[in-house]
Amino acid sequence: MFPKLITVGSFYIPTYGVLVALGFLAGLTVTLRLTKRVGLPSENVTNLAVYCAMAGILGAKLFMFLFDFGDYFRNPGQIFTLETLQAAGVFHGGLIAALIFAAVYIRRQGLPALKTMDAFAPGIAIGQAIGRLGCFAAGCCWGRQCDLPWGVRFRSNFASPVPLNETLHPVQLYESFADFAIFVFLYRKFGSGEKNGAIIGYYLVLYSIARFIIEFYREHEQSLVGPFSITQWLALGLLILGAAFLLRSSTQDVVGATKPRSATT
């Protein structure tokens, strides 16, 4: 759609990379604002965000290799190609890796686990929303063919093997819109009386539902496991995890709540 943001001779800046970077910065800004509101240390939160981003990248790549294991096994040299380096990978793999790393880091730093994850959830959603616009610009993660009036037609497959001149579901925009809506919902919920663990729970449940539905309109080569794709099964697993957070939050303190001042005599 628009894979190159700036081109000077043979040098270019990819639109996808710029939007992913903007998504990370937007998510970090939102997270720092929310963590400040609940009194979490900004330095630890910033470090956690950077480390989770790195873990997410590695996890997304690892799941990509696992999903396409046959192709990489037959041609292992493909792992070290520029195409593989530029590939975004599997988002659920990145999210799972980031959650695991976050759990370890939070425990070692002595941070309140549920409160910290709640503060990160809206930032993750807004970061995803902007990042999916990058996917749309690059033409990756494309949708199935359709005859709908809002279908899109890609004219260049410079950055991905997207089919050209075919009307496709703009699934990247579907997910971006869903992520923006989830961000607005979570941001308004934060500090509004919800208990610790509810915000991250809402995020996992809402995003998993959205992704599960969107996968029906996305074109990919994943093999089905029963009636669903691997990504859909991962979404269902994260939905259950989110539901567990919501159930656990019923016994926790209110997000952002402050202790009442003791009466003076």
Sequence and secondary structure as in RCSB ss.txt:
>XXXX:A:sequence
MFPKLITVGSFYIPTYGVLVALGFLAGLTVTLRLTKRVGLPSENVTNLAVYCAMAGILGAKLFMFLFDFGDYFRN
PGQIFTLETLQAAGVFHGGLIAALIFAAVYIRRQGLPALKTMDAFAPGIAIGQAIGRLGCFAAGCCWGRQCDLPW
GVRFRSNFASPVPLNETLHPVQLYESFADFAIFVFLYRKFGSGEKNGAIIGYYLVLYSIARFIIEFYREHEQSLV
GPFSITQWLALGLLILGAAFLLRSSTQDVVGATKPRSATT
>XXXX:A:secstr
   EEEEETTEEEEHHHHHHHHHHHHHHHHHHHHHHHTT  HHHHHHHHHHHHHHHHHHHHHHHHHHTHHHHHH 
GGGGGSHHHHH    HHHHHHHHHHHHHHHHHHHT  HHHHHHHHHHHHHHHHHHHHHHHHHHT S B B   TT
 B  S  SSS   SS  B  HHHHHHHHHHHHHHHHHHHTTTT BTTHHHHHHHHHHHHHHHHHGGGB     EE
TTEEHHHHHHHHHHHHHHHHHHHHTTS BTT         
